[in-house]
Amino acid sequence: MSAANLLDVNDLKVHFPVTRGSFFKREKRVVHAVDGVTFTLKEGETLGLVGESGCGKSTTARAICQLLRTTDGQILFEGVDLRPLTWNQVKPYRKNFQMVFQNPFSSLDPRMTIGSILSEPLKHLMDLSRAERKERVMGLLKEVNLNAKFVNRYPHEFSGGQRQRINIARALAVSPKLIVLDEPVSALDVSIQAQIINLLQDLQQKFKMAYLFIAHDLSVVKTLSHRVAVMYLGKIVEIGETRELYQNPKHPYTQALMSAVPIPDPIKEKKRARIPLKGEIPSPIDLPSGCTFHPRCPIAQDRCRVEVPKLRKLSNGSVASCHFAE
Amino acid sequence: MKLLEVKNLGVEFHTDEGIVRAADNISFDLEQGEVLGIVGESGSGKSVTCLAMMGLLPMPPAKITSGEVLFNKRDLLKLSEARMRAIRGKDISMIFQDPFTSLNPYLKISTQLMEVLKTHAHTMTYAESKRRCIEVLEQLGVPEPEIRFNSYPHQLSGGLKQRIMIAMSLLLQPKILIADEPTTALDVTIQAQILDLLKDINKKHGTSIILITHDLGVVADLCHKIQVMYGGRLAEQGDVDDIFYRTRHPYTKGLLNSIPSLDIEPGSKLKPIPGSPPDLTALGDFCAFSPRCSKVQEKCRTKRPERTHETGQHVYECFFPYETDQLGNAGDRRVGS
């Protein structure tokens, strides 16, 4: 662990027990939602986390924000492991990391005014007088380009894009060093999506906080991220510097994922070479043996069925877990 | 030959907040074997247009105020419900957006598939129907079709459910398939599989497809023609190259500018369309896009632009369209690249 890292996640595991079968013949099984995730995040940096639904990106996000119990591993925030701490012990650290959730319609309390929504984190995590809080709330609305007169309105009076601005303002309230953004634009229309992406860029330039940006849209992630990690079945399969990872994907899953994105340009789209993937993402309960990607991998060989590939550094600086990546 | 012709279709909803003009003077046609993409943001009227065509809108609150939908020289809007039922599912069938809610969770896949044949193909025996269902599932690449045929929807993944929905709509080899955001709820790799499937159906059986989507990437490859809608109105219509390379309407241009694509430089800025989509109850007799338009002038705020027909099929509603020679290629759409 180097001192410059804001966040060090080491071999993080989140397993959920599930029971199956009848009342008398209970069968205990385990969902391997996150199964050994390791990455670092520097101050002011954006790490994009991509993958298909069910690959564990959101669970990773919640684990980092201490919103669920983890099974194993370390989550070091500025060198302090938050994982063994109790709810109350974590509280003083909470103002350092905040989260923005995916659905702008369900993540704001419909009975609270925008003013009270934005002052709630200030009340709990900062020591401010009432007047200071009010001033801060007004400042926040301005930061996210919302009219200050909205302060006494309720969430239902706003559009999806405006609500997402409120969500971002709430995360911003306590001046965190890290904001975890879980699919912040995927519920929005394209024209609004671009507004929010630009806002996130502007805010990062101004306040220098780090982002952990989670999305399934690879183009959106590319726009915002300095580095990108690709997840598959609870594991990171490839992580690297954005430009390199997009130009020169090494892991077969990353390659397939990149090639599946339709290009909004008919000439380029007709020329797009696709790497089709067979079937669908397997169940995280019965993980495939060896490399978990082997049942869908176009280049899988016998070795992949038995031997689990380790993450290793490749010639282009990316790190990938594939026996055949170079 | 024109298979389907929609002329000046108008749909209104009567709500407590006022009258919502969900589709206003919409016209398009579809030829045999053609794929039409209808693009727009939420509330632009793309689904309403198709539901109205199919006679699936609840009336009231909906009301069809004008227009006709000609299929085989018959106006679908004037048909009785019984006649319409004979066409729906057989000649024109529809796939809905959400594969998770559009299958009945209480019924086996077999029951839901066989129901289509029971309704429309009375002469088929049980064994024949079953064979046909399994044959279609096989064609669509459903693994172990006989097992899936006897499962319940919750036992299947999203991609498989969408395949079942497509299978259901293809059982009777319809002439037109309407797909309402068929891949929005799915992951990219599964989306790619489903889009390939639609392309295949179009090529092999010559089925005409209407693809409703908000994703311009999805229409770029699959569609022959595109219709861009905004605020229940037509913004621009034309073949794929018209829309992407000879863009006239500022909204289409704005839409193309605001989507990030895979060749964007990391850290570069997008060009969003300012403001938010219009309130359909407050739309007056002026250009619906004028509050957000970069080329807006006084005229746009007071008068509604008429439809301009260009050579070929290119149609748009704008007073001050982009000139063709001002247009750059795809490269200068974004800042910083």
Chai-1 contact restraints between the chains, C-beta under 6 A:
chainA,res_idxA,chainB,res_idxB,connection_type,confidence,min_distance_angstrom,max_distance_angstrom,comment,restraint_id
A,E52,B,D187,contact,1.0,0.0,6.0,A-B,restraint_1
A,S53,B,D187,contact,1.0,0.0,6.0,A-B,restraint_2
A,S159,B,S276,contact,1.0,0.0,6.0,A-B,restraint_3
A,G161,B,S276,contact,1.0,0.0,6.0,A-B,restraint_4
A,D189,B,E41,contact,1.0,0.0,6.0,A-B,restraint_5
A,D189,B,S42,contact,1.0,0.0,6.0,A-B,restraint_6
A,V190,B,S258,contact,1.0,0.0,6.0,A-B,restraint_7
A,V190,B,I259,contact,1.0,0.0,6.0,A-B,restraint_8
A,S191,B,S258,contact,1.0,0.0,6.0,A-B,restraint_9
A,S191,B,P272,contact,1.0,0.0,6.0,A-B,restraint_10
A,S191,B,I273,contact,1.0,0.0,6.0,A-B,restraint_11
A,A194,B,S258,contact,1.0,0.0,6.0,A-B,restraint_12
A,A194,B,L270,contact,1.0,0.0,6.0,A-B,restraint_13
A,A194,B,P272,contact,1.0,0.0,6.0,A-B,restraint_14
A,Q195,B,P272,contact,1.0,0.0,6.0,A-B,restraint_15
A,I197,B,L270,contact,1.0,0.0,6.0,A-B,restraint_16
A,N198,B,K269,contact,1.0,0.0,6.0,A-B,restraint_17
A,N198,B,L270,contact,1.0,0.0,6.0,A-B,restraint_18
A,S219,B,P260,contact,1.0,0.0,6.0,A-B,restraint_19
A,S219,B,S261,contact,1.0,0.0,6.0,A-B,restraint_20
A,S219,B,L262,contact,1.0,0.0,6.0,A-B,restraint_21
A,V220,B,P260,contact,1.0,0.0,6.0,A-B,restraint_22
A,K222,B,I264,contact,1.0,0.0,6.0,A-B,restraint_23
A,K222,B,P266,contact,1.0,0.0,6.0,A-B,restraint_24
A,T223,B,P260,contact,1.0,0.0,6.0,A-B,restraint_25
A,T223,B,I264,contact,1.0,0.0,6.0,A-B,restraint_26
A,T242,B,P266,contact,1.0,0.0,6.0,A-B,restraint_27
A,R243,B,P266,contact,1.0,0.0,6.0,A-B,restraint_28
A,A260,B,V188,contact,1.0,0.0,6.0,A-B,restraint_29
A,A260,B,T189,contact,1.0,0.0,6.0,A-B,restraint_30
A,A260,B,A192,contact,1.0,0.0,6.0,A-B,restraint_31
A,V261,B,V188,contact,1.0,0.0,6.0,A-B,restraint_32
A,V261,B,L262,contact,1.0,0.0,6.0,A-B,restraint_33
A,P262,B,G217,contact,1.0,0.0,6.0,A-B,restraint_34
A,P262,B,V218,contact,1.0,0.0,6.0,A-B,restraint_35
A,I263,B,G217,contact,1.0,0.0,6.0,A-B,restraint_36
A,P264,B,L216,contact,1.0,0.0,6.0,A-B,restraint_37
A,P264,B,G217,contact,1.0,0.0,6.0,A-B,restraint_38
A,P264,B,A220,contact,1.0,0.0,6.0,A-B,restraint_39
A,P264,B,I259,contact,1.0,0.0,6.0,A-B,restraint_40
A,P264,B,S261,contact,1.0,0.0,6.0,A-B,restraint_41
A,D265,B,A330,contact,1.0,0.0,6.0,A-B,restraint_42
A,P266,B,A220,contact,1.0,0.0,6.0,A-B,restraint_43
A,P266,B,V240,contact,1.0,0.0,6.0,A-B,restraint_44
A,P266,B,F244,contact,1.0,0.0,6.0,A-B,restraint_45
A,E269,B,A220,contact,1.0,0.0,6.0,A-B,restraint_46
A,E269,B,D221,contact,1.0,0.0,6.0,A-B,restraint_47
A,L277,B,T189,contact,1.0,0.0,6.0,A-B,restraint_48
A,E280,B,S157,contact,1.0,0.0,6.0,A-B,restraint_49
A,E280,B,G159,contact,1.0,0.0,6.0,A-B,restraint_50
